[in-house]
Each structure stands twice: as C-alpha cells, then as structure tokens.
Amino acid sequence: HSPGIPHFPTGQELVEHTNRTLKDMLTRQKTPQDSDVQNWLSKAWFTLNYLSLTEDQEEPPVSIHHRMFGERTPSAIPGLQVLYKDLQTGTWN
C-alpha cells in the first residue's frame, strides 16, 4: 500500500482537501430522512460542482457554463483544449 498518487507529491493533499470539503458540505446539509446515502452524496457533489462560488467568480460554474454555450463559445477558459480518444481508430484527436 502506498498512500497518495505516485510521482505527484501534492496529490495526497488534494485528496485530503477534497474529502474535507465534501465532509463540510455534508455536515451543512440536513441529515437525509431516508437511508439513501448515494442520493445524499450526489446532492452534495452537485452543490459543490455546480452551485458553489469559486474564489474569483461572481456566479456559480453552472451559470458560466450555460452562458458560454449560449454564446456558442466553446470554453469558459480561453486556450483550453480537450483531447479525446477515438475508440474505433485508437487515435487521439
């Protein structure tokens, strides 16, 4: 067993920070009435990923995302490119 991510010294720190953030979100939310832990976690992740403000943004990521696609701007981050693997040919595009 090796803790953390190999060759990435801050990897474990990122994992611990994410776990702490998720735990804080779960404690701020009401305790679920039912025992559906998956649903409770899904709501917490949705809140963190789409409704939380980041340090320098004045609106949540979901608003930025939808505004950018409404303006037909491919990315909210200028110069960001995403590679994907074509499973039929095995090439990266």
PELIN-V884696 format. One record per pair of residues at least 6 apart in sequence whose ideal C-beta (glycine too) atoms are under 8 Angstrom apart, sorted by sequence separation. I is the first residue (numbers start at 1). J is the second residue. D is the distance in whole Angstrom. If there is no record, write none. Layout:
BEGIN
I,J,D + I,J,D
END
This chain:
BEGIN
5,11,3 + 53,59,7 + 68,74,8 + 85,91,7 + 86,92,8 + 4,11,5 + 5,12,7 + 32,39,7 + 53,60,6 + 54,61,7 + 57,64,7 + 68,75,7 + 85,92,5 + 86,93,6 + 4,12,3 + 32,40,4 + 52,60,6 + 68,76,5 + 84,92,7 + 85,93,8 + 3,12,6 + 51,60,5 + 52,61,8 + 83,92,5 + 84,93,6 + 5,15,8 + 50,60,6 + 83,93,7 + 4,15,7 + 29,40,7 + 50,61,6 + 51,62,7 + 65,76,7 + 49,61,7 + 50,62,4 + 64,76,5 + 26,40,7 + 29,43,7 + 26,41,8 + 29,44,6 + 26,44,5 + 29,47,8 + 22,41,8 + 25,44,5 + 22,44,6 + 25,47,6 + 22,45,7 + 25,48,6 + 22,48,7 + 21,48,7
END
